[in-house]
Amino acid sequence: MRQSLAARRFTLLMLAMFAGTALTLAVVGLYGALSYVVGQRQREIGVRVALGAAARDILHLVMRQGMQPVVAGLVAGAAVSLAAGRAVESLLFGVTPRDGVTFAVVLAGIAGCGLIACLVPARRAARIAPAATLRAQ
């Protein structure tokens, strides 16, 4: 029994490893890009805070900017996976290619990873001191 399932187990293990690597690269890339953008816009954010923007407003601004590509990727990924579900149907056991619960859990997990990747630079942006930023050239 074990030998008959070894090839399928290996294939699924490799798919899981590649998926985990892809998710890690996406999260690190999103974090890096958003951190860079916050660093470039530090002076603008300092001016916004000096003019009365609350930390909550800055947090929402950066989170919205960071989550736009995440939402676009979730929509595109869901559409592609729905269309290509038949290709991996032979590898699935106990789940259909269009299982709603599985889609919901995966989409929520990826969205959660995106939120965490955006939260760190957004919190850093919300703590920018306007006086120090405006004094620095």
C-alpha positions, 0 to 999 in steps of 0.5 A: 500500500505504501509503495503504491502511494509513494509517487502520489505522496512525493508529487503532493509533497513537492507541490506543497513545498513549492507553494510554501516557497511561493507564499514566502517569496510573495510575503517577503516581496510585498513587505520589502516593496511596501517598506521601500515605498514607506521610506520614499514617502517618509517626508510626505507622511511627516507632512500629513501628520504635521497637518493633523492626520491621525496615526490611524489615517496613515495606517489605513493609507499604507494598508490600503496601498499594500493590500491592493496587489494582494486583492488583485492576486487573490481574484486572479488566482481564484479565477485561474485555479477554478479554471485549471482545477480539472488538471489536478483533480486526479491528485485530490482525495476527498475534495472536489476541484471547486470545493468552497470551504477549501477555497475560502480557507486558502483565500483567507490564509493568503489574505492574512499573510498579506495583511501581516506583510503590510502591517509592519511597514504601516505601523512604522509609517504611523509612528513617523515623527513629523518634526524630525522628518521635516527637519531632515533634508 
